[in-house]
Amino acid sequence: MSKTTGNGGDKKYRPPASNFKWISPKVERALNQASMRSPILGWLLSWIFFPMVCRFGLRINYETDNFYVEVPHKRFNRNAYGTIGGAALLANLELAAGAYLFMRTDGGHRLVCRNISYRFRLPSTNGLHFQIEPVSEGIDEAINTNQPFNADLKVHVYTRGKKPGEPGRRIGRGEVTFHLWTVPGARDA
């Protein structure tokens, strides 16, 4: 199987998780799209496939103009000092960036995090508010080519504001690299 990555050359490419068999790629894509439209179905699927995500309490706003992810200041996310723990912050940062790409691809791609880095500015004594912006140019063109590619994202981390969806003060910044590949057979529908 000779495929090239978006930034590769003549290298042989084997998509990750190729042994994963689902009922049908069309069913996978339909569930992906439905989970973005219905918060209840999204919660149910995350409870089945990602039980820790339910404990984090992520709230995702899937609007293309105003995409953000909020995490409440729950006991599960806090460390002994009462601030959001570093591991919980990194996990939520990865989930927020992945949800952004999930929205951009309309559920038609699988993705895996390749690299993540975070720069702390201030501790978080409140919940978190993530805003994501792409660093890579031409993500939409790469999505439409149906070829595997890497996407670099910049995530701005804020405390939660007084109202839902409103950022507070900036407490850090993260950079994430994801590798994406098409759900096999789902684009034919």
Protein Blocks (a to p, Z undefined) as FASTA:
>chain_A
ZZddfklcmbccddehklpccfblklmmmmmmmmmmmmklmmmmmmmmmmmlmmnopacd
fbfklgcddddddfklpcfkopacfklmmmmmmmmmmmmmmmmnnopaccddfbdcdddf
bdcfbdcddddddfbghklmmmmnopacddddddddddddfbehiacddfbdcddddddd
ddehklmZZ
